[in-house]
Amino acid sequence: MAEQRVELTIQPLHKTTSVAPGTPFVEIARQLGVPLNLPCGGDGHCGKCRIRVVQGSAPTTEVDLRHISPEQLAEGYRLACQLVVTSPLVVTIPPEALATGQHQILTSTGQLRLRRGTPPFQKQLLTRPEAAGSRSLVHEVQRQIGELPLTVTAIAELARYTPIEGTVTALVAERRIVGFEPGDTREKNYGLAFDLGTTTLVASLVDVNTAMPLAVAARLNPQTQFGDDVISRIQFACERSDGLQRLQQAVREALNDLVQTVIQDAGISRNEIYQVACAGNTTMQHLLCGFHPFGLGRYPFTPVTVAAVSCRARDVGLDLHPECRLYVFPAIGGFVGGDTVAGILTSGLLNGDTPSLLVDLGTNGEIVVYDGQSLHAAATAAGPAFEGAKISSGMRAALGAIEQIWRDNRGTLRYRVIGNQRPAGLCGSALLDLLAILLDAGVIDPQGRLGGCTLHGEVAPAHGRGPLLERIVLHEGRPAFLVVPGEETASGQPIFLTQRDVRQLQLAIGAIRAGTEILLGRLGLSSSDVQAVYLAGGFANYIRRRHAQRVGLLPSGIPTQRIRFCGNTSLFGAQLALVSEEARRNAEELARTVHHVDLSTDPDFRWKFAEAMIFPDQNLVHPEADRA
């Protein structure tokens, strides 16, 4: 008997398929290559994957009832992560439920500039290696360029090329001869640097001979369809028999797509790329290499390895020169990865005034303290709130996201939108701006209460004054701040900051702040002792420093001039590893010597965290703090 099938059509993507009744919609979407926006990994916590059933019937679930209004439920709206296809359906996916569009991704390395050292991959010219007088062709090669070992592949190529070529170029990778090319190809020596972010991926093509970046490309990490944070992806890898395979395949295909973009921009071929260097957090590096992250998902959060990885790029599925080598940065601990090592190496932390801080604010939060003698590092469970996840009107820094908020001379709230279009939501930098403004105005009190919330969900008088208080309204029975009215937004729905949103931001900020204070305390220091703060990571380079200090994300007692933006240090570290063996050795030494602090086992973290959730007093912000 033939298996029963039902038809599903997804609009406006014009995708139609037949599936077995009872198939989850998210599984069908993944198979069809539909990139759903699933910040919570499809667990039903965030409510941001709203789709509309326009034909057919789809029962509502308890999770749907929590996140979708009765009016929208009647119109056919459901959560994609909860929908199970049991009968023929036609579904429309609105733009905000798709993980597509142009995203604001940090590709700049700021003022950092590459300096060429000894490249790990080199090309050396051989003149007539078949010359008489040598015992063998291999001996003649070693006589000309040194006693380097040859791989079996290299010996086979040497035998094939030398009878017909007067000159041959030797390919030397990590002090081994791995192949040969006919003629003189020394001027074509390119490498690829990858920043493996949890949310975004960046590729940079580098001319190894000149240490010059030639092209850059970036995109959203497709692993976001399995969850916005590393914990969601670790869980997916552990709970599904094919979980690791699918996660690795997703990032591999994305990296190969980025390769295609940069080689087209530079006008070269894939076979002219001989080395790749990658830096990312420990989980991202594990998933690229195909190392199972099981140990990272439970105490004591033990990675498979923290050592640097060197292998052939094709071993992880990268489609480049057959002998292209892959270098993956060493890590420090389970959640302090190669991107942090790259930040220490390149940010200037080790060369500036001390004590100093390196703060990497992306989807994850890492902190490094340097007192002039020793380095201490920790990761904080800040969560993806800074990427807009778990925020009612939050979104990634993509087209339509409000990226900056300020008050003009009349006290009116103003905002700037990525793409200069109608706003669709708030990204992380705007959320910090809004928090700081509302704290200054007294609309939010130091404990995080919005408009003086009462136990009954009513709006009580706040301790501040001014027109901003008029924007406090009841939304779904609870106090909320009206950021943008519905008539000004892309969807026609108003953009709010709710009390729950404030709590989520307090959790993220408190985790960073508590981790910073504990690391400083280990060295007998306080935040007022800090002489320099180096900001790395995609989110950190778009924030206003004074606002970050006002909400407690960065030390409030120092002038903002001491807080420096470093650009994408993960990408720059990977670039540096392409042109300098010395940089690789320094990175590996740093990873071994940094003191890794596991905040989950620190007895002071719990009360420090609770204390850090209280916003700092406005008077504690340094008087020299500017508006940058």
C-alpha positions as CSV (number, residue, x, y, z in Angstrom):
1,M,0.0,0.0,0.0
2,A,1.4,3.4,-1.0
3,E,2.4,5.8,1.8
4,Q,-0.1,8.6,2.3
5,R,1.2,12.0,1.3
6,V,-0.1,15.6,1.7
7,E,0.9,18.6,-0.3
8,L,2.5,21.7,1.3
9,T,3.1,25.0,-0.6
10,I,5.3,27.7,0.9
11,Q,4.7,31.3,-0.4
12,P,6.1,33.7,-1.5
13,L,9.0,31.3,-2.2
14,H,6.9,29.2,-4.6
15,K,8.0,25.9,-3.1
16,T,5.7,22.9,-3.2
17,T,6.4,19.4,-1.9
18,S,4.5,16.3,-0.7
19,V,5.2,15.0,2.8
20,A,4.1,12.3,5.1
21,P,1.3,13.5,7.5
22,G,2.7,14.4,10.9
23,T,6.0,15.9,9.6
24,P,7.1,19.0,11.5
25,F,7.1,22.1,9.4
26,V,10.6,23.1,10.4
27,E,12.0,19.8,9.1
28,I,10.3,20.4,5.8
29,A,11.7,23.9,5.6
30,R,15.2,22.7,6.3
31,Q,14.9,20.1,3.5
32,L,13.7,22.7,1.1
33,G,16.4,25.1,2.0
34,V,14.0,27.7,3.6
35,P,16.0,29.6,6.2
36,L,13.6,30.1,9.1
37,N,14.4,32.7,11.8
38,L,14.6,30.4,14.9
39,P,16.4,32.4,17.6
40,C,15.5,29.8,20.3
41,G,16.3,26.8,18.1
42,G,12.7,26.0,17.5
43,D,11.8,25.4,21.2
44,G,8.9,27.8,21.2
45,H,10.4,30.3,23.7
46,C,10.8,33.4,21.5
47,G,7.7,33.5,19.3
48,K,9.5,35.0,16.3
49,C,8.8,32.4,13.7
50,R,5.2,33.4,13.0
51,I,3.9,32.2,9.7
52,R,0.3,32.3,8.3
53,V,-1.7,29.4,7.1
54,V,-3.8,30.8,4.2
55,Q,-5.3,27.5,3.0
56,G,-6.0,24.4,5.0
57,S,-6.4,23.8,8.7
58,A,-3.7,23.9,11.4
59,P,-4.6,23.3,15.0
60,T,-3.3,25.8,17.6
61,T,-0.9,24.7,20.3
62,E,-0.5,25.9,23.9
63,V,2.7,27.6,22.7
64,D,0.8,29.4,19.9
65,L,-1.7,30.7,22.5
66,R,1.2,32.1,24.6
67,H,2.8,34.1,21.8
68,I,0.0,35.0,19.3
69,S,-3.0,37.2,19.9
70,P,-6.5,35.7,19.4
71,E,-7.0,38.1,16.4
72,Q,-3.9,36.8,14.7
73,L,-4.7,33.2,15.5
74,A,-8.1,33.7,13.8
75,E,-6.3,35.0,10.7
76,G,-4.2,31.8,10.5
77,Y,-1.0,32.8,12.2
78,R,1.0,30.0,13.8
79,L,4.5,29.4,15.1
80,A,6.5,27.6,12.5
81,C,8.4,25.6,15.2
82,Q,5.1,24.3,16.5
83,L,3.3,23.5,13.2
84,V,2.9,19.9,12.3
85,V,1.6,19.2,8.8
86,T,-1.2,16.7,8.9
87,S,-3.3,17.8,5.9
88,P,-2.8,19.9,2.7
89,L,-1.6,23.4,3.5
90,V,-0.6,26.7,1.8
91,V,1.6,28.7,4.1
92,T,2.9,32.3,3.7
93,I,6.2,33.2,5.5
94,P,6.5,36.9,6.2
95,P,10.0,38.5,5.8
96,E,10.6,38.8,9.5
97,A,10.3,35.0,9.9
98,L,13.1,34.3,7.4
99,A,16.8,34.4,8.3
100,T,17.6,36.2,5.1
101,G,18.3,39.8,3.9
102,Q,21.3,42.0,4.3
103,H,22.9,42.0,7.7
104,Q,25.2,44.5,9.3
105,I,28.3,42.3,9.7
106,L,31.6,43.6,11.0
107,T,34.2,42.9,8.3
108,S,36.6,45.7,9.1
109,T,39.8,45.1,11.1
110,G,39.9,48.8,12.0
111,Q,43.3,50.3,12.1
112,L,45.1,46.9,12.4
113,R,47.5,46.2,9.5
114,L,49.1,43.0,8.5
115,R,52.9,42.6,8.8
116,R,54.4,39.7,7.0
117,G,56.5,37.3,8.9
118,T,57.6,33.8,7.7
119,P,54.6,32.5,5.8
120,P,53.5,29.0,6.8
121,F,53.0,28.2,3.1
122,Q,55.7,29.2,0.6
123,K,56.6,28.6,-3.0
124,Q,60.2,27.9,-4.0
125,L,61.5,27.8,-7.6
126,L,63.6,24.8,-8.7
127,T,65.9,24.9,-11.7
128,R,66.0,21.7,-13.8
129,P,65.7,19.3,-10.9
130,E,66.5,16.4,-13.3
131,A,70.2,17.7,-13.5
132,A,72.8,15.0,-13.5
133,G,75.0,14.3,-10.5
134,S,72.3,13.7,-7.9
135,R,71.4,10.3,-6.7
136,S,67.7,11.0,-7.3
137,L,65.3,13.8,-8.1
138,V,64.3,14.0,-4.5
139,H,68.0,14.5,-3.5
140,E,68.3,17.2,-6.1
141,V,65.2,19.0,-4.8
142,Q,66.6,18.9,-1.3
143,R,70.0,20.1,-2.4
144,Q,68.3,23.2,-3.9
145,I,65.8,24.2,-1.2
146,G,66.9,22.4,1.9
147,E,66.5,19.0,3.7
148,L,62.7,19.2,3.7
149,P,60.6,15.9,3.7
150,L,58.4,15.2,0.7
151,T,55.0,13.7,0.8
152,V,54.2,10.7,-1.4
153,T,51.9,13.0,-3.5
154,A,54.8,15.4,-4.0
155,I,57.2,12.7,-5.1
156,A,54.6,11.5,-7.7
157,E,54.1,15.0,-9.0
158,L,57.9,15.6,-9.2
159,A,58.3,12.5,-11.4
160,R,55.5,13.7,-13.6
161,Y,56.6,17.3,-14.2
162,T,60.4,17.2,-14.3
163,P,60.9,15.3,-17.6
164,I,59.0,18.0,-19.6
165,E,59.6,21.2,-17.6
166,G,62.8,23.2,-17.3
167,T,61.6,24.9,-14.0
168,V,59.3,23.6,-11.3
169,T,57.7,25.4,-8.3
170,A,57.8,23.5,-5.0
171,L,54.8,23.9,-2.7
172,V,56.1,24.0,0.9
173,A,53.5,23.8,3.7
174,E,54.5,23.8,7.3
175,R,58.1,22.9,6.4
176,R,57.1,19.9,4.2
177,I,57.1,19.7,0.4
178,V,53.5,18.8,-0.4
179,G,53.5,19.2,-4.2
180,F,54.9,20.8,-7.3
181,E,53.6,23.0,-10.1
182,P,55.1,23.2,-13.6
183,G,56.8,26.5,-14.4
184,D,57.2,29.5,-12.1
185,T,54.0,30.1,-10.2
186,R,55.5,32.0,-7.2
187,E,53.5,35.1,-7.7
188,K,50.2,33.3,-7.2
189,N,50.1,32.5,-3.5
190,Y,46.8,33.2,-1.8
191,G,45.2,32.3,1.6
192,L,41.8,32.6,3.1
193,A,41.0,33.8,6.6
194,F,37.6,32.9,8.2
195,D,35.9,34.5,11.2
196,L,33.6,31.7,12.4
197,G,31.0,33.6,14.3
198,T,28.0,32.1,16.0
199,T,25.7,34.4,14.1
200,T,27.8,35.5,11.1
201,L,30.7,34.3,8.9
202,V,33.3,36.5,7.3
203,A,35.9,35.5,4.7
204,S,38.9,37.5,3.7
205,L,41.2,36.6,0.7
206,V,44.8,37.5,1.3
207,D,47.8,37.8,-1.0
208,V,50.4,36.0,1.1
209,N,53.3,37.4,-0.9
210,T,52.4,41.0,-0.1
211,A,50.4,40.5,3.1
212,M,47.5,42.4,1.5
213,P,43.8,41.6,1.8
214,L,42.2,41.5,-1.6
215,A,38.5,40.7,-1.1
216,V,36.1,40.2,1.7
217,A,32.6,38.6,2.0
218,A,30.2,37.9,4.8
219,R,26.9,36.2,5.4
220,L,24.6,34.9,8.1
221,N,25.8,31.6,9.6
222,P,23.2,29.1,8.4
223,Q,23.6,27.2,11.6
224,T,21.2,29.8,13.1
225,Q,18.4,27.7,11.8
226,F,19.3,25.2,14.6
227,G,19.4,28.0,17.2
228,D,21.0,31.4,17.8
229,D,23.4,30.3,20.6
230,V,26.0,27.6,20.9
231,I,24.0,25.7,23.6
232,S,21.1,25.2,21.2
233,R,23.5,23.8,18.6
234,I,25.3,21.5,21.1
235,Q,21.8,20.2,22.1
236,F,20.9,19.6,18.5
237,A,24.1,17.7,17.9
238,C,23.5,15.6,21.0
239,E,19.9,14.8,20.5
240,R,20.0,13.9,16.8
241,S,21.9,11.0,15.3
242,D,22.7,13.2,12.3
243,G,23.0,16.5,14.3
244,L,26.7,17.0,14.0
245,Q,26.7,16.0,10.4
246,R,24.0,18.6,9.5
247,L,25.7,21.3,11.5
248,Q,29.1,20.7,9.9
249,Q,27.4,20.5,6.4
250,A,25.7,23.8,7.0
251,V,28.8,25.7,7.8
252,R,30.9,23.9,5.2
253,E,28.5,24.9,2.4
254,A,28.4,28.5,3.6
255,L,32.2,28.8,3.7
256,N,32.4,27.3,0.2
257,D,29.9,29.9,-0.9
258,L,32.0,32.7,0.6
259,V,35.0,31.3,-1.2
260,Q,33.2,31.6,-4.5
261,T,32.3,35.2,-3.8
262,V,35.9,36.3,-2.9
263,I,37.6,34.5,-5.8
264,Q,35.2,36.1,-8.3
265,D,35.9,39.5,-6.8
266,A,39.6,39.0,-7.0
267,G,39.6,37.2,-10.4
268,I,41.5,34.1,-9.2
269,S,40.7,30.3,-9.1
270,R,40.1,28.0,-6.1
271,N,43.2,26.1,-7.0
272,E,45.4,29.2,-6.2
273,I,44.4,29.1,-2.6
274,Y,46.9,27.1,-0.6
275,Q,46.1,27.8,3.0
276,V,43.1,28.6,5.3
277,A,43.1,30.0,8.8
278,C,40.0,30.0,11.0
279,A,39.2,31.6,14.4
280,G,35.9,31.2,16.3
281,N,34.6,30.1,19.7
282,T,35.3,26.6,20.8
283,T,32.0,25.2,19.8
284,M,32.1,26.7,16.3
285,Q,35.6,25.3,15.7
286,H,34.5,21.9,16.9
287,L,31.6,21.9,14.5
288,L,33.8,22.9,11.6
289,C,36.3,20.1,12.3
290,G,33.6,17.5,12.9
291,F,34.5,17.1,16.6
292,H,31.4,16.1,18.6
293,P,30.6,18.9,21.1
294,F,29.0,16.4,23.6
295,G,31.5,17.4,26.4
296,L,30.7,21.1,26.0
297,G,27.1,20.6,26.8
298,R,27.5,19.4,30.4
299,Y,29.7,20.0,33.4
300,P,32.7,20.4,33.5
301,F,32.3,21.5,29.8
302,T,35.4,19.7,28.5
303,P,36.3,20.2,24.8
304,V,37.7,17.5,22.6
305,T,40.9,19.6,22.2
306,V,42.1,23.1,22.9
307,A,45.2,22.7,20.7
308,A,45.6,24.3,17.3
309,V,44.4,22.0,14.5
310,S,46.3,21.6,11.3
311,C,45.0,19.4,8.5
312,R,44.1,19.4,4.8
313,A,41.3,21.8,4.0
314,R,39.5,19.1,2.0
315,D,39.4,17.0,5.2
316,V,36.6,19.3,6.4
317,G,35.0,19.6,2.9
318,L,36.5,22.9,1.7
319,D,36.8,23.0,-2.1
320,L,40.3,24.5,-2.7
321,H,43.7,23.4,-3.9
322,P,44.1,19.7,-3.2
323,E,47.1,20.4,-0.9
324,C,45.5,23.4,0.8
325,R,46.2,23.4,4.5
326,L,43.7,24.4,7.2
327,Y,44.9,26.0,10.5
328,V,42.3,26.3,13.3
329,F,43.3,28.6,16.2
330,P,44.0,27.1,19.6
331,A,41.4,27.7,22.3
332,I,41.7,28.5,26.0
333,G,38.7,26.5,27.4
334,G,35.3,25.2,26.7
335,F,33.7,28.5,26.0
336,V,36.8,30.7,25.5
337,G,37.9,29.9,22.0
338,G,40.2,30.8,19.2
339,D,38.5,34.1,18.6
340,T,39.5,35.2,22.1
341,V,43.1,34.1,21.4
342,A,43.1,36.1,18.2
343,G,41.8,39.1,20.1
344,I,44.6,38.9,22.7
345,L,47.1,38.5,19.9
346,T,46.0,41.5,17.8
347,S,44.0,44.0,19.9
348,G,46.9,45.8,21.5
349,L,46.0,44.4,24.9
350,L,49.5,43.2,25.6
351,N,51.2,46.5,24.5
352,G,49.1,49.3,26.0
353,D,48.6,50.7,29.5
354,T,47.7,48.2,32.2
355,P,45.6,47.0,33.9
356,S,43.5,46.5,30.7
357,L,40.4,44.6,29.6
358,L,39.6,42.9,26.3
359,V,35.8,42.5,26.0
360,D,34.5,40.5,23.1
361,L,30.8,41.1,22.7
362,G,29.1,39.1,20.0
363,T,26.5,36.4,20.4
364,N,28.7,35.1,23.3
365,G,30.6,37.2,25.8
366,E,34.3,36.7,26.6
367,I,36.4,38.8,28.9
368,V,40.2,39.0,29.3
369,V,42.1,40.9,32.1
370,Y,45.8,41.8,31.8
371,D,47.7,43.3,34.7
372,G,51.0,43.6,32.9
373,Q,52.2,40.1,34.0
374,S,49.4,37.6,33.7
375,L,46.2,37.0,31.7
376,H,42.9,35.8,33.0
377,A,40.0,34.9,30.8
378,A,36.4,33.9,31.2
379,A,33.2,33.4,29.2
380,T,29.9,34.6,30.4
381,A,26.5,33.2,29.7
382,A,25.2,36.5,28.3
383,G,23.0,34.7,25.8
384,P,21.9,36.1,22.5
385,A,19.9,39.1,23.8
386,F,22.3,41.5,22.2
387,E,21.4,39.9,18.9
388,G,17.7,40.6,19.5
389,A,16.8,37.1,20.6
390,K,14.3,36.8,23.5
391,I,13.4,40.5,23.0
392,S,9.8,41.1,22.0
393,S,10.7,43.5,19.2
394,G,14.3,42.5,18.9
395,M,16.0,41.4,15.7
396,R,19.5,41.0,14.3
397,A,21.3,44.0,12.8
398,A,19.7,43.6,9.4
399,L,17.7,45.8,7.0
400,G,14.9,47.4,8.9
401,A,16.5,47.2,12.3
402,I,16.7,50.3,14.4
403,E,20.4,50.6,15.1
404,Q,20.7,53.9,17.0
405,I,18.3,55.9,19.2
406,W,18.9,59.4,20.7
407,R,17.0,62.4,22.0
408,D,17.1,65.7,20.1
409,N,17.4,69.2,21.6
410,R,13.7,69.1,22.4
411,G,13.9,65.8,24.1
412,T,12.1,64.0,21.3
413,L,13.1,60.4,20.7
414,R,14.9,59.9,17.3
415,Y,16.2,56.8,15.6
416,R,18.2,55.5,12.7
417,V,17.3,52.4,10.7
418,I,19.6,50.1,8.8
419,G,18.7,50.6,5.1
420,N,16.9,53.9,5.7
421,Q,13.5,52.3,5.6
422,R,10.5,51.8,7.9
423,P,11.6,50.0,11.1
424,A,10.9,46.4,11.8
425,G,12.5,46.0,15.2
426,L,15.4,46.8,17.5
427,C,18.9,45.4,17.3
428,G,21.4,45.3,20.1
429,S,23.0,48.7,19.8
430,A,19.6,50.4,19.8
431,L,18.5,48.4,22.8
432,L,21.5,49.7,24.8
433,D,20.8,53.3,23.6
434,L,17.2,53.0,24.7
435,L,18.0,51.5,28.1
436,A,20.5,54.3,28.8
437,I,18.1,57.0,27.7
438,L,15.3,55.6,29.8
439,L,17.5,55.3,32.8
440,D,18.7,58.9,32.5
441,A,15.0,60.0,32.2
442,G,13.9,58.0,35.2
443,V,11.5,55.9,33.1
444,I,13.4,52.8,34.2
445,D,14.7,52.7,37.8
446,P,18.0,51.2,38.9
447,Q,16.3,47.9,39.7
448,G,15.0,47.7,36.1
449,R,11.4,48.5,36.9
450,L,9.7,50.1,33.9
451,G,7.5,53.0,34.7
452,G,7.1,51.9,38.3
453,C,5.4,48.5,37.6
454,T,3.0,47.3,40.2
455,L,2.4,43.7,41.2
456,H,-1.0,43.9,39.4
457,G,0.6,44.9,36.0
458,E,-0.6,48.5,36.3
459,V,1.4,51.5,35.4
460,A,2.4,53.4,38.6
461,P,4.2,56.8,38.6
462,A,7.9,56.5,37.8
463,H,10.5,58.5,39.7
464,G,11.4,60.4,36.5
465,R,9.6,63.2,34.6
466,G,9.2,64.3,31.0
467,P,7.4,63.4,27.8
468,L,9.0,59.9,27.7
469,L,6.7,58.9,30.5
470,E,3.7,59.4,28.3
471,R,5.0,56.5,26.2
472,I,4.4,54.0,29.0
473,V,1.3,52.0,28.0
474,L,-0.3,48.7,28.9
475,H,0.6,46.0,26.3
476,E,-0.9,42.6,26.8
477,G,-1.8,43.6,30.3
478,R,1.7,44.7,31.3
479,P,3.6,48.0,31.2
480,A,5.6,48.6,28.1
481,F,7.4,51.5,26.5
482,L,6.2,52.5,23.1
483,V,9.3,53.0,20.9
484,V,7.6,53.3,17.5
485,P,3.8,53.5,16.9
486,G,2.4,51.0,14.4
487,E,1.7,53.6,11.7
488,E,5.4,54.2,11.4
489,T,6.6,50.5,11.2
490,A,7.1,48.1,8.3
491,S,4.5,45.6,9.6
492,G,2.0,48.0,11.0
493,Q,2.6,46.6,14.5
494,P,4.0,48.9,17.1
495,I,7.6,48.4,18.5
496,F,7.7,48.1,22.3
497,L,10.2,47.6,25.0
498,T,8.5,45.5,27.6
499,Q,9.3,44.8,31.2
500,R,10.4,41.3,30.2
501,D,12.7,42.7,27.6
502,V,14.4,44.9,30.3
503,R,14.9,41.8,32.5
504,Q,16.5,39.9,29.6
505,L,18.9,42.7,29.0
506,Q,19.7,42.9,32.7
507,L,20.6,39.3,32.7
508,A,23.0,39.7,29.7
509,I,24.5,42.9,31.1
510,G,24.8,41.5,34.6
511,A,26.6,38.4,33.4
512,I,29.3,40.5,31.6
513,R,29.6,42.9,34.5
514,A,29.8,40.2,37.1
515,G,32.4,38.3,35.1
516,T,34.5,41.4,34.7
517,E,34.4,42.2,38.4
518,I,35.4,38.6,39.3
519,L,38.4,38.6,37.0
520,L,39.6,42.0,38.2
521,G,39.1,40.8,41.8
522,R,41.3,37.8,41.2
523,L,44.1,40.2,40.5
524,G,43.3,42.5,43.4
525,L,41.8,45.2,41.1
526,S,38.6,47.1,40.7
527,S,37.0,48.6,37.6
528,S,38.3,52.1,38.5
529,D,41.9,50.7,38.1
530,V,41.3,49.9,34.5
531,Q,43.5,52.0,32.1
532,A,42.2,50.7,28.8
533,V,39.3,48.7,27.5
534,Y,39.6,47.0,24.1
535,L,36.3,46.2,22.4
536,A,36.1,43.3,19.9
537,G,33.3,41.4,18.3
538,G,30.5,42.3,15.9
539,F,28.1,43.8,18.4
540,A,30.8,45.7,20.5
541,N,32.0,47.8,17.5
542,Y,28.5,49.4,17.0
543,I,27.7,50.5,20.5
544,R,27.9,54.0,22.0
545,R,30.5,53.8,24.7
546,R,28.8,56.2,27.1
547,H,25.5,54.3,26.9
548,A,27.4,51.0,27.5
549,Q,28.9,52.5,30.6
550,R,25.5,54.0,31.7
551,V,23.8,50.5,31.7
552,G,26.8,48.8,33.4
553,L,28.0,46.8,30.4
554,L,31.4,48.5,30.6
555,P,33.2,50.0,33.6
556,S,31.5,53.3,34.3
557,G,34.2,55.0,36.3
558,I,36.7,55.6,33.5
559,P,36.7,58.2,30.6
560,T,35.3,56.9,27.4
561,Q,38.6,57.8,25.7
562,R,40.1,54.7,27.4
563,I,37.6,52.5,25.6
564,R,38.9,51.6,22.1
565,F,37.2,49.8,19.2
566,C,39.4,47.1,17.7
567,G,37.3,45.9,14.7
568,N,37.1,42.2,13.8
569,T,40.0,40.8,15.7
570,S,39.0,37.2,15.0
571,L,39.3,37.9,11.3
572,F,42.5,39.8,11.7
573,G,44.1,37.0,13.8
574,A,43.2,34.5,11.1
575,Q,44.7,36.8,8.4
576,L,47.9,37.1,10.5
577,A,48.1,33.3,10.8
578,L,48.3,33.2,7.0
579,V,51.4,35.3,6.7
580,S,53.3,34.6,9.9
581,E,54.5,31.4,11.5
582,E,55.6,33.5,14.4
583,A,52.0,34.7,14.9
584,R,50.8,31.1,15.1
585,R,53.5,30.2,17.7
586,N,52.6,33.3,19.7
587,A,48.9,32.3,19.6
588,E,49.6,28.8,20.8
589,E,51.8,30.1,23.6
590,L,49.2,32.6,24.7
591,A,46.5,29.9,24.7
592,R,48.7,27.8,27.0
593,T,49.5,30.6,29.4
594,V,46.2,32.3,29.9
595,H,44.5,31.5,33.2
596,H,41.0,30.1,32.3
597,V,38.4,31.0,35.0
598,D,35.3,28.9,35.1
599,L,32.7,31.4,36.4
600,S,30.2,28.6,37.0
601,T,32.4,27.2,39.8
602,D,33.3,30.6,41.3
603,P,31.6,30.9,44.7
604,D,31.2,34.7,44.4
605,F,29.6,34.7,41.0
606,R,26.0,34.2,42.1
607,W,25.9,37.2,44.4
608,K,28.1,39.3,42.1
609,F,25.7,38.5,39.3
610,A,22.6,39.5,41.4
611,E,24.4,42.7,42.4
612,A,25.4,43.5,38.8
613,M,21.8,43.3,37.6
614,I,21.2,46.6,39.3
615,F,21.9,49.5,36.9
616,P,24.7,51.8,38.1
617,D,23.8,55.2,39.5
618,Q,24.0,58.0,36.9
619,N,26.4,59.9,39.1
620,L,28.9,57.0,38.9
621,V,29.4,57.5,35.2
622,H,32.8,59.3,34.7
623,P,32.3,63.0,34.2
624,E,34.6,62.8,31.1
625,A,32.3,60.3,29.5
626,D,31.2,61.6,26.1
627,R,28.4,60.6,23.9
628,A,30.5,58.3,21.6
